[in-house]
């Protein structure tokens, strides 16, 4: 069977990419903004709720430290 020349595929050219789509750039920009926003919020709110020493902790007297007298070291 003889096929016409118009039905053959043309392999004389290398396929060309259309490049990166606009949606990819949009998602990338949103992601970078989100990353920097989370970093900014982490820095801003790092001190919120952190009081040292805490006012609500229990104050238990553990007693006084034992003293070492020189009379026991003979």
PQR file of N, CA, C, O and H, with PARSE charges and radii, in Angstrom:
ATOM      1  N   UNK A   1       0.841  -1.171   0.000 -0.4000 1.5000
ATOM      2  CA  UNK A   1       0.000   0.000   0.000 -0.0000 2.0000
ATOM      3  C   UNK A   1       0.893   1.243   0.000  0.5500 1.7000
ATOM      4  O   UNK A   1       1.832   1.355   0.788 -0.5500 1.4000
ATOM      5  N   UNK A   2       0.589   2.129  -0.862 -0.4000 1.5000
ATOM      6  CA  UNK A   2       1.372   3.350  -1.001 -0.0000 2.0000
ATOM      7  C   UNK A   2       0.638   4.467  -0.258  0.5500 1.7000
ATOM      8  O   UNK A   2      -0.561   4.683  -0.432 -0.5500 1.4000
ATOM      9  H   UNK A   2      -0.174   2.038  -1.503  0.4000 1.0000
ATOM     10  N   UNK A   3       1.431   5.186   0.602 -0.4000 1.5000
ATOM     11  CA  UNK A   3       0.865   6.259   1.413 -0.0000 2.0000
ATOM     12  C   UNK A   3       1.314   7.581   0.834  0.5500 1.7000
ATOM     13  O   UNK A   3       2.445   7.711   0.366 -0.5500 1.4000
ATOM     14  H   UNK A   3       2.406   5.010   0.744  0.4000 1.0000
ATOM     15  N   UNK A   4       0.431   8.559   0.866 -0.4000 1.5000
ATOM     16  CA  UNK A   4       0.768   9.874   0.339 -0.0000 2.0000
ATOM     17  C   UNK A   4       1.785  10.566   1.256  0.5500 1.7000
ATOM     18  O   UNK A   4       1.855  10.285   2.453 -0.5500 1.4000
ATOM     19  H   UNK A   4      -0.488   8.453   1.246  0.4000 1.0000
ATOM     20  N   UNK A   5       2.550  11.455   0.679 -0.4000 1.5000
ATOM     21  CA  UNK A   5       3.569  12.193   1.436 -0.0000 2.0000
ATOM     22  C   UNK A   5       2.943  13.077   2.527  0.5500 1.7000
ATOM     23  O   UNK A   5       3.607  13.317   3.535 -0.5500 1.4000
ATOM     24  H   UNK A   5       2.493  11.683  -0.293  0.4000 1.0000
ATOM     25  N   UNK A   6       1.762  13.551   2.390 -0.4000 1.5000
ATOM     26  CA  UNK A   6       1.128  14.432   3.368 -0.0000 2.0000
ATOM     27  C   UNK A   6       0.762  13.679   4.655  0.5500 1.7000
ATOM     28  O   UNK A   6       0.539  14.300   5.694 -0.5500 1.4000
ATOM     29  H   UNK A   6       1.223  13.356   1.571  0.4000 1.0000
ATOM     30  N   UNK A   7       0.699  12.364   4.587 -0.4000 1.5000
ATOM     31  CA  UNK A   7       0.337  11.576   5.768 -0.0000 2.0000
ATOM     32  C   UNK A   7       1.535  11.218   6.629  0.5500 1.7000
ATOM     33  O   UNK A   7       1.348  10.753   7.753 -0.5500 1.4000
ATOM     34  H   UNK A   7       0.880  11.859   3.743  0.4000 1.0000
ATOM     35  N   UNK A   8       2.744  11.412   6.158 -0.4000 1.5000
ATOM     36  CA  UNK A   8       3.939  11.118   6.939 -0.0000 2.0000
ATOM     37  C   UNK A   8       4.143  12.192   8.005  0.5500 1.7000
ATOM     38  O   UNK A   8       3.816  13.362   7.806 -0.5500 1.4000
ATOM     39  H   UNK A   8       2.896  11.789   5.245  0.4000 1.0000
ATOM     40  N   UNK A   9       4.684  11.771   9.121 -0.4000 1.5000
ATOM     41  CA  UNK A   9       5.017  12.735  10.176 -0.0000 2.0000
ATOM     42  C   UNK A   9       6.295  13.458   9.813  0.5500 1.7000
ATOM     43  O   UNK A   9       7.206  12.873   9.227 -0.5500 1.4000
ATOM     44  H   UNK A   9       4.950  10.821   9.283  0.4000 1.0000
ATOM     45  N   UNK A  10       6.360  14.722  10.158 -0.4000 1.5000
ATOM     46  CA  UNK A  10       7.528  15.534   9.851 -0.0000 2.0000
ATOM     47  C   UNK A  10       8.455  15.539  11.063  0.5500 1.7000
ATOM     48  O   UNK A  10       8.147  16.165  12.077 -0.5500 1.4000
ATOM     49  H   UNK A  10       5.620  15.197  10.634  0.4000 1.0000
ATOM     50  N   UNK A  11       9.574  14.852  10.964 -0.4000 1.5000
ATOM     51  CA  UNK A  11      10.554  14.786  12.055 -0.0000 2.0000
ATOM     52  C   UNK A  11      11.748  15.694  11.799  0.5500 1.7000
ATOM     53  O   UNK A  11      12.799  15.527  12.418 -0.5500 1.4000
ATOM     54  H   UNK A  11       9.824  14.343  10.140  0.4000 1.0000
ATOM     55  N   UNK A  12      11.598  16.631  10.913 -0.4000 1.5000
ATOM     56  CA  UNK A  12      12.730  17.496  10.578 -0.0000 2.0000
ATOM     57  C   UNK A  12      12.932  18.601  11.620  0.5500 1.7000
ATOM     58  O   UNK A  12      14.009  19.194  11.678 -0.5500 1.4000
ATOM     59  H   UNK A  12      10.744  16.766  10.410  0.4000 1.0000
ATOM     60  N   UNK A  13      11.917  18.890  12.446 -0.4000 1.5000
ATOM     61  CA  UNK A  13      12.040  19.942  13.457 -0.0000 2.0000
ATOM     62  C   UNK A  13      11.961  19.325  14.845  0.5500 1.7000
ATOM     63  O   UNK A  13      11.268  18.330  15.057 -0.5500 1.4000
ATOM     64  H   UNK A  13      11.042  18.409  12.400  0.4000 1.0000
ATOM     65  N   UNK A  14      12.677  19.927  15.785 -0.4000 1.5000
ATOM     66  CA  UNK A  14      12.635  19.515  17.181 -0.0000 2.0000
ATOM     67  C   UNK A  14      11.466  20.246  17.841  0.5500 1.7000
ATOM     68  O   UNK A  14      11.309  21.447  17.623 -0.5500 1.4000
ATOM     69  H   UNK A  14      13.240  20.735  15.613  0.4000 1.0000
ATOM     70  N   UNK A  15      10.645  19.566  18.634 -0.4000 1.5000
ATOM     71  CA  UNK A  15       9.528  20.245  19.298 -0.0000 2.0000
ATOM     72  C   UNK A  15      10.038  21.341  20.234  0.5500 1.7000
ATOM     73  O   UNK A  15      11.058  21.177  20.904 -0.5500 1.4000
ATOM     74  H   UNK A  15      10.773  18.591  18.811  0.4000 1.0000
ATOM     75  N   UNK A  16       9.326  22.439  20.267 -0.4000 1.5000
ATOM     76  CA  UNK A  16       9.700  23.570  21.095 -0.0000 2.0000
ATOM     77  C   UNK A  16       8.739  23.689  22.268  0.5500 1.7000
ATOM     78  O   UNK A  16       7.532  23.488  22.132 -0.5500 1.4000
ATOM     79  H   UNK A  16       8.497  22.572  19.723  0.4000 1.0000
ATOM     80  N   UNK A  17       9.303  24.021  23.422 -0.4000 1.5000
ATOM     81  CA  UNK A  17       8.487  24.196  24.615 -0.0000 2.0000
ATOM     82  C   UNK A  17       7.800  25.552  24.574  0.5500 1.7000
ATOM     83  O   UNK A  17       8.336  26.519  24.032 -0.5500 1.4000
ATOM     84  H   UNK A  17      10.283  24.184  23.533  0.4000 1.0000
ATOM     85  N   UNK A  18       6.618  25.609  25.149 -0.4000 1.5000
ATOM     86  CA  UNK A  18       5.916  26.885  25.252 -0.0000 2.0000
ATOM     87  C   UNK A  18       6.362  27.659  26.483  0.5500 1.7000
ATOM     88  O   UNK A  18       5.900  28.776  26.716 -0.5500 1.4000
ATOM     89  H   UNK A  18       6.182  24.824  25.589  0.4000 1.0000
ATOM     90  N   UNK A  19       7.253  27.077  27.267 -0.4000 1.5000
ATOM     91  CA  UNK A  19       7.752  27.753  28.459 -0.0000 2.0000
ATOM     92  C   UNK A  19       6.915  27.411  29.682  0.5500 1.7000
ATOM     93  O   UNK A  19       6.053  26.534  29.638 -0.5500 1.4000
ATOM     94  H   UNK A  19       7.629  26.170  27.078  0.4000 1.0000
ATOM     95  N   UNK A  20       7.179  28.106  30.756 -0.4000 1.5000
ATOM     96  CA  UNK A  20       6.470  27.883  32.011 -0.0000 2.0000
ATOM     97  C   UNK A  20       5.170  28.677  31.968  0.5500 1.7000
ATOM     98  O   UNK A  20       5.150  29.847  31.586 -0.5500 1.4000
ATOM     99  H   UNK A  20       7.880  28.819  30.792  0.4000 1.0000
ATOM    100  N   UNK A  21       4.094  28.023  32.365 -0.4000 1.5000
ATOM    101  CA  UNK A  21       2.799  28.681  32.336 -0.0000 2.0000
ATOM    102  C   UNK A  21       2.681  29.784  33.374  0.5500 1.7000
ATOM    103  O   UNK A  21       3.421  29.814  34.358 -0.5500 1.4000
ATOM    104  H   UNK A  21       4.110  27.073  32.676  0.4000 1.0000
ATOM    105  N   UNK A  22       1.739  30.691  33.141 -0.4000 1.5000
ATOM    106  CA  UNK A  22       1.534  31.809  34.062 -0.0000 2.0000
ATOM    107  C   UNK A  22       1.009  31.325  35.404  0.5500 1.7000
ATOM    108  O   UNK A  22       1.264  31.954  36.431 -0.5500 1.4000
ATOM    109  H   UNK A  22       1.138  30.667  32.342  0.4000 1.0000
ATOM    110  N   UNK A  23       0.287  30.226  35.406 -0.4000 1.5000
ATOM    111  CA  UNK A  23      -0.247  29.695  36.656 -0.0000 2.0000
ATOM    112  C   UNK A  23       0.871  29.241  37.597  0.5500 1.7000
ATOM    113  O   UNK A  23       0.762  29.373  38.816 -0.5500 1.4000
ATOM    114  H   UNK A  23       0.080  29.715  34.571  0.4000 1.0000
ATOM    115  N   UNK A  24       1.935  28.711  37.021 -0.4000 1.5000
ATOM    116  CA  UNK A  24       3.066  28.257  37.845 -0.0000 2.0000
ATOM    117  C   UNK A  24       3.724  29.451  38.535  0.5500 1.7000
ATOM    118  O   UNK A  24       4.063  29.371  39.716 -0.5500 1.4000
ATOM    119  H   UNK A  24       2.024  28.604  36.031  0.4000 1.0000
ATOM    120  N   UNK A  25       3.905  30.537  37.825 -0.4000 1.5000
ATOM    121  CA  UNK A  25       4.478  31.741  38.429 -0.0000 2.0000
ATOM    122  C   UNK A  25       3.566  32.293  39.519  0.5500 1.7000
ATOM    123  O   UNK A  25       4.039  32.769  40.551 -0.5500 1.4000
ATOM    124  H   UNK A  25       3.631  30.602  36.865  0.4000 1.0000
ATOM    125  N   UNK A  26       2.263  32.228  39.287 -0.4000 1.5000
ATOM    126  CA  UNK A  26       1.302  32.712  40.272 -0.0000 2.0000
ATOM    127  C   UNK A  26       1.372  31.879  41.552  0.5500 1.7000
ATOM    128  O   UNK A  26       1.404  32.433  42.651 -0.5500 1.4000
ATOM    129  H   UNK A  26       1.878  31.841  38.449  0.4000 1.0000
ATOM    130  N   UNK A  27       1.395  30.556  41.417 -0.4000 1.5000
ATOM    131  CA  UNK A  27       1.477  29.672  42.583 -0.0000 2.0000
ATOM    132  C   UNK A  27       2.815  29.867  43.302  0.5500 1.7000
ATOM    133  O   UNK A  27       2.859  29.858  44.532 -0.5500 1.4000
ATOM    134  H   UNK A  27       1.369  30.106  40.524  0.4000 1.0000
ATOM    135  N   UNK A  28       3.885  30.042  42.560 -0.4000 1.5000
ATOM    136  CA  UNK A  28       5.198  30.279  43.150 -0.0000 2.0000
ATOM    137  C   UNK A  28       5.207  31.584  43.952  0.5500 1.7000
ATOM    138  O   UNK A  28       5.748  31.629  45.057 -0.5500 1.4000
ATOM    139  H   UNK A  28       3.849  30.050  41.560  0.4000 1.0000
ATOM    140  N   UNK A  29       4.617  32.633  43.407 -0.4000 1.5000
ATOM    141  CA  UNK A  29       4.571  33.924  44.109 -0.0000 2.0000
ATOM    142  C   UNK A  29       3.745  33.813  45.389  0.5500 1.7000
ATOM    143  O   UNK A  29       4.148  34.337  46.428 -0.5500 1.4000
ATOM    144  H   UNK A  29       4.178  32.597  42.510  0.4000 1.0000
ATOM    145  N   UNK A  30       2.608  33.144  45.329 -0.4000 1.5000
ATOM    146  CA  UNK A  30       1.771  32.967  46.514 -0.0000 2.0000
ATOM    147  C   UNK A  30       2.522  32.156  47.572  0.5500 1.7000
ATOM    148  O   UNK A  30       2.454  32.469  48.760 -0.5500 1.4000
ATOM    149  H   UNK A  30       2.281  32.719  44.485  0.4000 1.0000
ATOM    150  N   UNK A  31       3.227  31.131  47.147 -0.4000 1.5000
ATOM    151  CA  UNK A  31       4.001  30.317  48.087 -0.0000 2.0000
ATOM    152  C   UNK A  31       5.102  31.108  48.774  0.5500 1.7000
ATOM    153  O   UNK A  31       5.287  30.989  49.985 -0.5500 1.4000
ATOM    154  H   UNK A  31       3.283  30.877  46.182  0.4000 1.0000
ATOM    155  N   UNK A  32       5.835  31.913  48.013 -0.4000 1.5000
ATOM    156  CA  UNK A  32       6.905  32.719  48.610 -0.0000 2.0000
ATOM    157  C   UNK A  32       6.344  33.764  49.566  0.5500 1.7000
ATOM    158  O   UNK A  32       6.917  34.012  50.628 -0.5500 1.4000
ATOM    159  H   UNK A  32       5.684  32.009  47.029  0.4000 1.0000
ATOM    160  N   UNK A  33       5.233  34.371  49.193 -0.4000 1.5000
ATOM    161  CA  UNK A  33       4.600  35.338  50.097 -0.0000 2.0000
ATOM    162  C   UNK A  33       4.161  34.642  51.383  0.5500 1.7000
ATOM    163  O   UNK A  33       4.312  35.188  52.476 -0.5500 1.4000
ATOM    164  H   UNK A  33       4.768  34.170  48.331  0.4000 1.0000
ATOM    165  N   UNK A  34       3.616  33.432  51.245 -0.4000 1.5000
ATOM    166  CA  UNK A  34       3.199  32.672  52.424 -0.0000 2.0000
ATOM    167  C   UNK A  34       4.361  32.311  53.329  0.5500 1.7000
ATOM    168  O   UNK A  34       4.240  32.381  54.552 -0.5500 1.4000
ATOM    169  H   UNK A  34       3.493  32.988  50.358  0.4000 1.0000
ATOM    170  N   UNK A  35       5.483  31.926  52.744 -0.4000 1.5000
ATOM    171  CA  UNK A  35       6.666  31.571  53.535 -0.0000 2.0000
ATOM    172  C   UNK A  35       7.155  32.775  54.339  0.5500 1.7000
ATOM    173  O   UNK A  35       7.413  32.663  55.538 -0.5500 1.4000
ATOM    174  H   UNK A  35       5.581  31.869  51.751  0.4000 1.0000
ATOM    175  N   UNK A  36       7.280  33.914  53.685 -0.4000 1.5000
ATOM    176  CA  UNK A  36       7.764  35.102  54.387 -0.0000 2.0000
ATOM    177  C   UNK A  36       6.740  35.611  55.401  0.5500 1.7000
ATOM    178  O   UNK A  36       7.115  36.144  56.445 -0.5500 1.4000
ATOM    179  H   UNK A  36       7.071  34.006  52.711  0.4000 1.0000
ATOM    180  N   UNK A  37       5.462  35.451  55.101 -0.4000 1.5000
ATOM    181  CA  UNK A  37       4.428  35.875  56.048 -0.0000 2.0000
ATOM    182  C   UNK A  37       4.483  35.019  57.314  0.5500 1.7000
ATOM    183  O   UNK A  37       4.359  35.547  58.419 -0.5500 1.4000
ATOM    184  H   UNK A  37       5.158  35.018  54.252  0.4000 1.0000
ATOM    185  N   UNK A  38       4.666  33.717  57.169 -0.4000 1.5000
ATOM    186  CA  UNK A  38       4.759  32.847  58.345 -0.0000 2.0000
ATOM    187  C   UNK A  38       6.015  33.155  59.154  0.5500 1.7000
ATOM    188  O   UNK A  38       5.969  33.136  60.384 -0.5500 1.4000
ATOM    189  H   UNK A  38       4.767  33.288  56.271  0.4000 1.0000
ATOM    190  N   UNK A  39       7.122  33.435  58.498 -0.4000 1.5000
ATOM    191  CA  UNK A  39       8.337  33.823  59.211 -0.0000 2.0000
ATOM    192  C   UNK A  39       8.155  35.129  59.957  0.5500 1.7000
ATOM    193  O   UNK A  39       8.595  35.262  61.099 -0.5500 1.4000
ATOM    194  H   UNK A  39       7.159  33.450  57.498  0.4000 1.0000
ATOM    195  N   UNK A  40       7.512  36.089  59.322 -0.4000 1.5000
ATOM    196  CA  UNK A  40       7.244  37.383  59.949 -0.0000 2.0000
ATOM    197  C   UNK A  40       6.353  37.205  61.177  0.5500 1.7000
ATOM    198  O   UNK A  40       6.630  37.773  62.234 -0.5500 1.4000
ATOM    199  H   UNK A  40       7.154  35.981  58.394  0.4000 1.0000
ATOM    200  N   UNK A  41       5.285  36.418  61.039 -0.4000 1.5000
ATOM    201  CA  UNK A  41       4.380  36.196  62.167 -0.0000 2.0000
ATOM    202  C   UNK A  41       5.075  35.452  63.301  0.5500 1.7000
ATOM    203  O   UNK A  41       4.812  35.725  64.473 -0.5500 1.4000
ATOM    204  H   UNK A  41       5.060  35.957  60.180  0.4000 1.0000
ATOM    205  N   UNK A  42       5.956  34.520  62.966 -0.4000 1.5000
ATOM    206  CA  UNK A  42       6.695  33.793  64.002 -0.0000 2.0000
ATOM    207  C   UNK A  42       7.584  34.728  64.804  0.5500 1.7000
ATOM    208  O   UNK A  42       7.683  34.602  66.025 -0.5500 1.4000
ATOM    209  H   UNK A  42       6.169  34.299  62.015  0.4000 1.0000
ATOM    210  N   UNK A  43       8.224  35.657  64.129 -0.4000 1.5000
ATOM    211  CA  UNK A  43       9.096  36.610  64.822 -0.0000 2.0000
ATOM    212  C   UNK A  43       8.272  37.586  65.656  0.5500 1.7000
ATOM    213  O   UNK A  43       8.633  37.896  66.791 -0.5500 1.4000
ATOM    214  H   UNK A  43       8.143  35.760  63.138  0.4000 1.0000
ATOM    215  N   UNK A  44       7.173  38.066  65.099 -0.4000 1.5000
ATOM    216  CA  UNK A  44       6.353  39.055  65.801 -0.0000 2.0000
ATOM    217  C   UNK A  44       5.718  38.464  67.061  0.5500 1.7000
ATOM    218  O   UNK A  44       5.716  39.104  68.113 -0.5500 1.4000
ATOM    219  H   UNK A  44       6.880  37.815  64.177  0.4000 1.0000
ATOM    220  N   UNK A  45       5.181  37.247  66.957 -0.4000 1.5000
ATOM    221  CA  UNK A  45       4.454  36.660  68.080 -0.0000 2.0000
ATOM    222  C   UNK A  45       5.317  35.744  68.953  0.5500 1.7000
ATOM    223  O   UNK A  45       4.779  35.015  69.787 -0.5500 1.4000
ATOM    224  H   UNK A  45       5.183  36.727  66.103  0.4000 1.0000
ATOM    225  N   UNK A  46       6.629  35.766  68.781 -0.4000 1.5000
ATOM    226  CA  UNK A  46       7.502  34.893  69.560 -0.0000 2.0000
ATOM    227  C   UNK A  46       7.465  35.243  71.045  0.5500 1.7000
ATOM    228  O   UNK A  46       7.599  34.352  71.885 -0.5500 1.4000
ATOM    229  H   UNK A  46       7.065  36.358  68.103  0.4000 1.0000
ATOM    230  N   UNK A  47       7.291  36.493  71.382 -0.4000 1.5000
ATOM    231  CA  UNK A  47       7.271  36.895  72.778 -0.0000 2.0000
ATOM    232  C   UNK A  47       5.901  36.844  73.418  0.5500 1.7000
ATOM    233  O   UNK A  47       5.781  37.013  74.631 -0.5500 1.4000
ATOM    234  H   UNK A  47       7.182  37.217  70.700  0.4000 1.0000
ATOM    235  N   UNK A  48       4.863  36.615  72.628 -0.4000 1.5000
ATOM    236  CA  UNK A  48       3.495  36.619  73.140 -0.0000 2.0000
ATOM    237  C   UNK A  48       3.262  35.389  74.012  0.5500 1.7000
ATOM    238  O   UNK A  48       3.443  34.259  73.558 -0.5500 1.4000
ATOM    239  H   UNK A  48       4.961  36.478  71.642  0.4000 1.0000
ATOM    240  N   UNK A  49       2.860  35.608  75.261 -0.4000 1.5000
ATOM    241  CA  UNK A  49       2.542  34.503  76.158 -0.0000 2.0000
ATOM    242  C   UNK A  49       3.747  33.860  76.810  0.5500 1.7000
ATOM    243  O   UNK A  49       3.602  32.854  77.504 -0.5500 1.4000
ATOM    244  H   UNK A  49       2.713  36.526  75.630  0.4000 1.0000
ATOM    245  N   UNK A  50       4.915  34.404  76.609 -0.4000 1.5000
ATOM    246  CA  UNK A  50       6.115  33.842  77.214 -0.0000 2.0000
ATOM    247  C   UNK A  50       6.632  34.813  78.272  0.5500 1.7000
ATOM    248  O   UNK A  50       7.326  35.779  77.957 -0.5500 1.4000
ATOM    249  H   UNK A  50       5.033  35.221  76.045  0.4000 1.0000
ATOM    250  N   UNK A  51       6.285  34.544  79.526 -0.4000 1.5000
ATOM    251  CA  UNK A  51       6.737  35.362  80.646 -0.0000 2.0000
ATOM    252  C   UNK A  51       7.583  34.463  81.525  0.5500 1.7000
ATOM    253  O   UNK A  51       7.142  33.384  81.921 -0.5500 1.4000
ATOM    254  H   UNK A  51       5.721  33.759  79.782  0.4000 1.0000
ATOM    255  N   UNK A  52       8.779  34.893  81.828 -0.4000 1.5000
ATOM    256  CA  UNK A  52       9.655  34.071  82.651 -0.0000 2.0000
ATOM    257  C   UNK A  52      10.157  34.898  83.810  0.5500 1.7000
ATOM    258  O   UNK A  52      10.632  36.009  83.576 -0.5500 1.4000
ATOM    259  H   UNK A  52       9.137  35.770  81.506  0.4000 1.0000
ATOM    260  N   UNK A  53      10.088  34.453  84.994 -0.4000 1.5000
ATOM    261  CA  UNK A  53       9.391  33.240  85.422 -0.0000 2.0000
ATOM    262  C   UNK A  53       7.888  33.464  85.414  0.5500 1.7000
ATOM    263  O   UNK A  53       7.406  34.585  85.574 -0.5500 1.4000
ATOM    264  H   UNK A  53       9.702  33.551  85.185  0.4000 1.0000
ATOM    265  N   UNK A  54       7.179  32.395  85.228 -0.4000 1.5000
ATOM    266  CA  UNK A  54       5.727  32.494  85.130 -0.0000 2.0000
ATOM    267  C   UNK A  54       5.128  32.897  86.469  0.5500 1.7000
ATOM    268  O   UNK A  54       5.612  32.492  87.526 -0.5500 1.4000
ATOM    269  H   UNK A  54       7.571  31.485  85.098  0.4000 1.0000
ATOM    270  N   UNK A  55       4.080  33.693  86.413 -0.4000 1.5000
ATOM    271  CA  UNK A  55       3.425  34.145  87.637 -0.0000 2.0000
ATOM    272  C   UNK A  55       2.522  33.059  88.212  0.5500 1.7000
ATOM    273  O   UNK A  55       2.135  33.139  89.378 -0.5500 1.4000
ATOM    274  H   UNK A  55       3.687  34.022  85.554  0.4000 1.0000
ATOM    275  N   UNK A  56       2.182  32.054  87.426 -0.4000 1.5000
ATOM    276  CA  UNK A  56       1.248  31.029  87.868 -0.0000 2.0000
ATOM    277  C   UNK A  56       1.932  29.751  88.354  0.5500 1.7000
ATOM    278  O   UNK A  56       1.249  28.825  88.792 -0.5500 1.4000
ATOM    279  H   UNK A  56       2.497  31.988  86.479  0.4000 1.0000
ATOM    280  N   UNK A  57       3.243  29.682  88.289 -0.4000 1.5000
ATOM    281  CA  UNK A  57       3.911  28.468  88.736 -0.0000 2.0000
ATOM    282  C   UNK A  57       3.843  28.357  90.247  0.5500 1.7000
ATOM    283  O   UNK A  57       3.754  29.355  90.962 -0.5500 1.4000
ATOM    284  H   UNK A  57       3.797  30.435  87.933  0.4000 1.0000
ATOM    285  N   UNK A  58       3.885  27.130  90.708 -0.4000 1.5000
ATOM    286  CA  UNK A  58       3.819  26.912  92.152 -0.0000 2.0000
ATOM    287  C   UNK A  58       5.145  27.321  92.791  0.5500 1.7000
ATOM    288  O   UNK A  58       6.227  27.101  92.248 -0.5500 1.4000
ATOM    289  H   UNK A  58       3.957  26.319  90.126  0.4000 1.0000
ATOM    290  N   UNK A  59       5.012  27.909  93.933 -0.4000 1.5000
ATOM    291  CA  UNK A  59       6.197  28.325  94.677 -0.0000 2.0000
ATOM    292  C   UNK A  59       6.340  27.381  95.861  0.5500 1.7000
ATOM    293  O   UNK A  59       5.806  27.636  96.941 -0.5500 1.4000
ATOM    294  H   UNK A  59       4.133  28.088  94.375  0.4000 1.0000
ATOM    295  N   UNK A  60       7.055  26.309  95.652 -0.4000 1.5000
ATOM    296  CA  UNK A  60       7.237  25.308  96.701 -0.0000 2.0000
ATOM    297  C   UNK A  60       8.598  25.526  97.340  0.5500 1.7000
ATOM    298  O   UNK A  60       9.622  25.588  96.659 -0.5500 1.4000
ATOM    299  H   UNK A  60       7.489  26.102  94.775  0.4000 1.0000
ATOM    300  N   UNK A  61       8.588  25.642  98.653 -0.4000 1.5000
ATOM    301  CA  UNK A  61       9.852  25.787  99.369 -0.0000 2.0000
ATOM    302  C   UNK A  61      10.499  24.410  99.477  0.5500 1.7000
ATOM    303  O   UNK A  61       9.949  23.508 100.110 -0.5500 1.4000
ATOM    304  H   UNK A  61       7.757  25.592  99.206  0.4000 1.0000
ATOM    305  N   UNK A  62      11.630  24.256  98.878 -0.4000 1.5000
ATOM    306  CA  UNK A  62      12.330  22.980  98.897 -0.0000 2.0000
ATOM    307  C   UNK A  62      13.277  22.871 100.078  0.5500 1.7000
ATOM    308  O   UNK A  62      14.061  21.927 100.178 -0.5500 1.4000
ATOM    309  H   UNK A  62      12.076  24.989  98.364  0.4000 1.0000
ATOM    310  N   UNK A  63      13.196  23.821 100.944 -0.4000 1.5000
ATOM    311  CA  UNK A  63      14.087  23.802 102.102 -0.0000 2.0000
ATOM    312  C   UNK A  63      15.386  24.495 101.787  0.5500 1.7000
ATOM    313  O   UNK A  63      15.642  24.910 100.657 -0.5500 1.4000
ATOM    314  H   UNK A  63      12.559  24.587 100.863  0.4000 1.0000
ATOM    315  N   UNK A  64      16.187  24.608 102.801 -0.4000 1.5000
ATOM    316  CA  UNK A  64      17.459  25.279 102.587 -0.0000 2.0000
ATOM    317  C   UNK A  64      18.515  24.250 102.233  0.5500 1.7000
ATOM    318  O   UNK A  64      18.387  23.072 102.568 -0.5500 1.4000
ATOM    319  H   UNK A  64      15.978  24.270 103.719  0.4000 1.0000
ATOM    320  N   UNK A  65      19.533  24.691 101.571 -0.4000 1.5000
ATOM    321  CA  UNK A  65      20.631  23.817 101.186 -0.0000 2.0000
ATOM    322  C   UNK A  65      21.413  23.425 102.441  0.5500 1.7000
ATOM    323  O   UNK A  65      21.650  24.268 103.305 -0.5500 1.4000
ATOM    324  H   UNK A  65      19.637  25.647 101.299  0.4000 1.0000
ATOM    325  N   UNK A  66      21.811  22.169 102.549 -0.4000 1.5000
ATOM    326  CA  UNK A  66      22.612  21.788 103.718 -0.0000 2.0000
ATOM    327  C   UNK A  66      23.989  22.447 103.641  0.5500 1.7000
ATOM    328  O   UNK A  66      24.591  22.558 102.572 -0.5500 1.4000
ATOM    329  H   UNK A  66      21.618  21.484 101.847  0.4000 1.0000
ATOM    330  N   UNK A  67      24.453  22.868 104.775 -0.4000 1.5000
ATOM    331  CA  UNK A  67      25.768  23.499 104.822 -0.0000 2.0000
ATOM    332  C   UNK A  67      26.789  22.468 105.243  0.5500 1.7000
ATOM    333  O   UNK A  67      26.497  21.570 106.032 -0.5500 1.4000
ATOM    334  H   UNK A  67      23.965  22.778 105.643  0.4000 1.0000
ATOM    335  N   UNK A  68      27.962  22.603 104.720 -0.4000 1.5000
ATOM    336  CA  UNK A  68      29.051  21.705 105.085 -0.0000 2.0000
ATOM    337  C   UNK A  68      29.899  22.432 106.115  0.5500 1.7000
ATOM    338  O   UNK A  68      30.480  23.485 105.852 -0.5500 1.4000
ATOM    339  H   UNK A  68      28.199  23.332 104.079  0.4000 1.0000
ATOM    340  N   UNK A  69      29.946  21.854 107.253 -0.4000 1.5000
ATOM    341  CA  UNK A  69      30.766  22.494 108.303 -0.0000 2.0000
ATOM    342  C   UNK A  69      32.174  21.937 108.239  0.5500 1.7000
ATOM    343  O   UNK A  69      32.398  20.820 107.773 -0.5500 1.4000
ATOM    344  H   UNK A  69      29.473  20.999 107.467  0.4000 1.0000
ATOM    345  N   UNK A  70      33.094  22.713 108.700 -0.4000 1.5000
ATOM    346  CA  UNK A  70      34.501  22.297 108.671 -0.0000 2.0000
ATOM    347  C   UNK A  70      34.802  21.233 109.728  0.5500 1.7000
ATOM    348  O   UNK A  70      35.839  20.574 109.662 -0.5500 1.4000
ATOM    349  H   UNK A  70      32.912  23.621 109.078  0.4000 1.0000
ATOM    350  N   UNK A  71      33.905  21.062 110.699 -0.4000 1.5000
ATOM    351  CA  UNK A  71      34.154  20.074 111.751 -0.0000 2.0000
ATOM    352  C   UNK A  71      33.930  18.649 111.256  0.5500 1.7000
ATOM    353  O   UNK A  71      34.449  17.708 111.857 -0.5500 1.4000
ATOM    354  H   UNK A  71      33.062  21.598 110.753  0.4000 1.0000
ATOM    355  N   UNK A  72      33.168  18.464 110.173 -0.4000 1.5000
ATOM    356  CA  UNK A  72      32.923  17.129 109.640 -0.0000 2.0000
ATOM    357  C   UNK A  72      34.017  16.668 108.718  0.5500 1.7000
ATOM    358  O   UNK A  72      34.025  15.497 108.341 -0.5500 1.4000
ATOM    359  H   UNK A  72      32.747  19.228 109.685  0.4000 1.0000
ATOM    360  N   UNK A  73      34.929  17.507 108.339 -0.4000 1.5000
ATOM    361  CA  UNK A  73      35.983  17.169 107.399 -0.0000 2.0000
ATOM    362  C   UNK A  73      37.283  16.796 108.081  0.5500 1.7000
ATOM    363  O   UNK A  73      38.351  17.159 107.589 -0.5500 1.4000
ATOM    364  H   UNK A  73      34.922  18.459 108.646  0.4000 1.0000
ATOM    365  N   UNK A  74      37.233  16.109 109.161 -0.4000 1.5000
ATOM    366  CA  UNK A  74      38.465  15.783 109.889 -0.0000 2.0000
ATOM    367  C   UNK A  74      39.079  14.512 109.424  0.5500 1.7000
ATOM    368  O   UNK A  74      40.120  14.104 109.940 -0.5500 1.4000
ATOM    369  H   UNK A  74      36.366  15.815 109.561  0.4000 1.0000
TER
END
